[in-house]
Amino acid sequence: ALVGGRVLWRAKGDEFDVSIDRAEVAFERHDTGKAGELVLHGSADATGAYRSQGEKVIGSQFTLRVDADRTGTRAAADLWLDTGGSLRAALDSDAPAGTTLPETGDFSVQWSDIKPALLRPWLPGTVNIDGELHGSAKGRLLTGKRLEVAGDAGFSQGSARWQGSSGEASAAIRSALLNFAWRGETLTGNLDLSLADYGQAKGDFLLPIPARLPVTPNPN
């Protein structure tokens, strides 16, 4: 067991600082003449903060649980943000555990009450969004670093402001719902948007982004 540890990661102006409140790990590796056999059982509770360019973006508390052996890997993580909101992720793979992440398996992610401010470092500087994000996704890891995933993402009781060439513009958003599916060679989905002052809008999209990692748009 480990109590009071710390992990600090820095890269190109980004920093992730984690304080480990508690960690328990049982680890074994057996040579079987092939790839070897890994047995890992662990859990951890920690608190952390992510900073970008010296500015704190988000703080969180999280728990992690992993059980991996010859029958497969089962992992789950729960995260609670200091700005409100939570995220839960799980992985279930029947592939025998090894020293790398499983190549195949099922995964799921759920998030609720997430503040859009979390996305600010990746948004254009002229855009500001307030409200709450929620949604879920389920998918499958496939051989060859391919994947299939489908889900929905919602946005409620929010507003958007952006700086245009003629000044600042804003819109109150009653709700927005995005349904998406990513498989094969494309990312597809539909958007249903309801604005407080400008009515409703609906649309579909199809993007030539192959469902494999790392993510690379299809140049054709």
C-alpha atoms as one frame of an Amber mdcrd trajectory, in Angstrom:
protein
   0.000   0.000   0.000   1.094   3.583  -0.699  -0.056   6.698   1.152   0.987
  10.273   0.402   2.680   9.840  -2.987   2.833  12.398  -5.800   3.018  12.327
  -9.615   3.947  15.422 -11.625   3.784  15.520 -15.447   4.831  18.493 -17.598
   4.890  18.974 -21.382   4.865  22.110 -23.581   3.215  24.428 -21.067   0.793
  21.814 -19.714   1.078  20.385 -16.212  -0.790  17.626 -14.391  -0.076  17.355
 -10.657  -1.517  14.370  -8.755  -1.405  13.677  -5.008  -2.038  10.028  -4.186
  -4.223   9.659  -1.085  -4.146   5.854  -1.124  -2.961   3.157  -3.503  -2.908
  -0.631  -3.244  -1.311  -2.803  -5.915  -0.690  -6.551  -6.191   1.468  -7.438
  -9.197   2.854 -10.703 -10.567   4.480 -11.669 -13.843   5.120 -15.259 -14.899
   7.248 -16.388 -17.831   5.291 -18.918 -19.859   7.685 -19.149 -22.806   5.442
 -16.933 -24.936   4.341 -13.421 -24.086   4.357 -14.065 -20.358   1.433 -13.879
 -17.947   0.533 -10.723 -16.038  -1.593 -10.563 -12.909  -2.499  -7.111 -11.600
  -5.013  -6.068  -8.963  -5.041  -2.459  -7.829  -7.018   0.533  -6.646  -6.181
   4.163  -5.944  -7.736   7.362  -4.616  -6.136  10.666  -5.606  -6.616  14.392
  -6.107  -5.142  16.334  -8.995  -4.992  19.614 -10.872  -4.428  20.365 -14.555
  -2.747  23.651 -15.527  -2.192  25.112 -18.970   0.327  27.922 -19.477   0.514
  28.339 -15.707  -3.255  28.809 -15.270  -5.298  26.231 -13.395  -7.917  24.756
 -15.706  -9.491  22.117 -13.496  -9.053  20.243 -10.239 -10.467  16.831  -9.449
 -10.762  13.863  -7.143 -10.731  10.410  -8.688 -10.684   6.702  -7.972  -9.259
   3.943 -10.151  -9.741   0.172  -9.969  -8.006  -2.456 -12.124  -8.169  -6.258
 -12.190  -6.149  -7.978 -14.923  -5.059 -11.574 -15.435  -5.222 -14.386 -17.997
  -9.030 -14.082 -18.160  -8.915 -10.428 -19.218  -8.904  -6.876 -17.897 -11.603
  -5.050 -15.964 -10.962  -1.381 -15.170 -13.129   1.481 -13.941 -12.491   5.109
 -13.051 -14.648   7.764 -11.388 -13.770  11.460 -11.453 -15.368  14.409  -9.641
 -14.460  17.949 -10.741 -14.039  20.844  -8.315 -16.204  23.013 -10.603 -19.029
  20.486 -10.344 -19.770  17.533 -12.575 -18.518  13.990 -12.774 -17.202  11.434
 -15.243 -17.214   7.642 -15.156 -15.319   5.322 -17.514 -15.037   1.539 -17.720
 -13.134  -1.018 -19.811 -13.909  -4.729 -20.128 -11.616  -6.947 -22.205 -11.416
 -10.738 -22.480  -7.890 -10.579 -23.947  -5.224 -11.967 -21.566  -3.506  -9.161
 -19.668  -0.108  -7.999 -20.908   2.298  -5.115 -20.447   0.344  -2.894 -22.874
  -3.283  -1.791 -23.004  -5.716  -4.429 -24.323  -6.106  -4.347 -28.102  -9.741
  -5.459 -27.976 -12.586  -4.911 -25.527 -15.709  -2.934 -24.687 -15.664   0.508
 -23.092 -18.137   3.082 -21.848 -18.022   6.704 -20.703 -20.665   8.813 -18.954
 -20.399  12.465 -17.970 -22.830  14.890 -16.296 -23.004  18.525 -15.165 -19.653
  19.347 -16.790 -18.905  23.067 -17.122 -17.818  24.116 -20.671 -15.018  26.169
 -19.082 -13.096  22.897 -19.031 -12.840  23.185 -22.837 -11.615  26.784 -22.839
  -7.923  26.001 -23.556  -8.974  24.290 -26.810 -11.561  26.868 -27.950 -10.776
  29.975 -30.014 -10.009  32.926 -27.770 -13.024  34.823 -29.151 -15.517  32.146
 -27.978 -16.937  31.806 -24.460 -19.540  29.176 -23.505 -21.531  28.782 -20.253
 -23.904  25.979 -19.277 -23.715  22.270 -18.476 -22.655  19.278 -20.555 -23.915
  15.724 -20.163 -23.816  12.558 -22.227 -22.606   9.019 -22.659 -20.840   6.813
 -25.171 -20.270   3.087 -25.612 -17.873   1.404 -27.951 -15.523  -1.410 -28.803
 -11.781  -1.594 -29.324 -10.897  -3.655 -32.394  -7.677  -5.145 -33.733  -5.402
  -2.877 -35.738  -6.113   0.105 -33.430  -9.606   0.404 -34.889 -12.694   1.201
 -32.845 -16.437   1.630 -32.999 -18.247   4.090 -30.747 -21.707   5.656 -30.570
 -23.310   8.007 -28.101 -24.981  11.301 -27.381 -23.916  14.601 -25.865 -26.204
  17.281 -24.517 -25.890  20.931 -23.509 -28.507  22.742 -21.435 -29.345  26.092
 -19.862 -26.379  27.849 -21.391 -25.189  30.698 -23.541 -22.501  31.352 -26.111
 -20.626  34.576 -26.795 -18.157  35.231 -29.555 -16.278  38.186 -30.968 -16.962
  38.799 -34.648 -15.707  41.358 -37.136 -18.619  43.669 -36.300 -18.470  43.268
 -32.524 -19.584  40.793 -29.863 -22.558  38.494 -30.472 -24.336  36.179 -28.074
 -27.117  33.592 -27.967 -29.019  31.942 -25.125 -29.212  28.183 -25.623 -32.164
  26.271 -24.204 -30.750  22.900 -25.205 -28.543  21.151 -27.722 -28.380  17.422
 -28.382 -25.784  15.684 -30.510 -26.057  12.018 -31.505 -22.985  10.495 -33.116
 -21.558   7.230 -34.443 -17.925   6.642 -35.353 -17.124   3.469 -37.231 -15.429
   2.378 -40.414 -14.178   5.368 -42.391 -16.554   8.073 -41.153 -17.887  10.029
 -38.187 -21.611  10.685 -38.591 -24.257  12.334 -36.465 -27.091  14.789 -36.106
 -27.580  17.958 -34.073 -30.803  19.352 -32.595 -30.376  22.926 -31.332 -32.965
  25.077 -29.524 -32.186  28.791 -28.986 -34.115  31.013 -26.593 -34.517  33.900
 -29.037 -33.910  32.445 -32.498 -35.973  29.247 -32.677 -34.640  25.798 -33.542
 -32.140  24.270 -35.914 -31.424  20.700 -36.976 -28.704  19.216 -39.099 -26.731
  16.131 -40.024 -23.031  15.703 -40.652 -20.678  13.142 -42.167 -16.928  13.595
 -41.744 -14.237  11.462 -43.458 -12.422  10.543 -40.227 -11.478   6.826 -40.024
 -12.321   5.210 -36.696  -8.808   4.265 -35.666  -6.056   5.538 -33.401  -4.287
   7.857 -33.666  -7.007  10.043 -35.174  -6.191  11.187 -38.711  -8.695  12.684
 -41.200  -8.963  10.908 -44.543  -7.062  13.105 -47.063  -9.367  11.885 -49.844
